[in-house]
Amino acid sequence: MNPKEREIWRLERSTKFLVWMASKSSKNKTWLDKLCRLLVTKVTAVHPDDDFLRDPLIDEDKGFDPDELDRFQRGEQ
C-alpha cells in the first residue's frame, strides 16, 4: 500500500466513523449518544474568525436604535 492509498484509506475510515458518530448522536438517549453529540459538535464547529456568515454590524452592536428604525420605516430623514 503506497502512501497515497494509505491516506485515502484513512480519510475513508474517518468519514465512516464520523457518520456513525452522527447517527449515534441523533438518538441522544445513552451516555455514549451524548458523548458522540459532544464530539460531533466540537469537530464540526466553525471557528468565529473563519465564519463568513458573521456580520460585524451585529457582532459590534452597531445597528439602528428603535427610534431610528421607526423613522426609517416611515421614510423620514
Buried (B, 14 or more C-beta within 10 A) or exposed (E): EEEEEEEEEEEEEEEEEBEEBBEBBEEEEEEEBBEBBEBBEEEEEEEEEEEEEEEEEEEEEEEEEEEEEEEEEEEEE
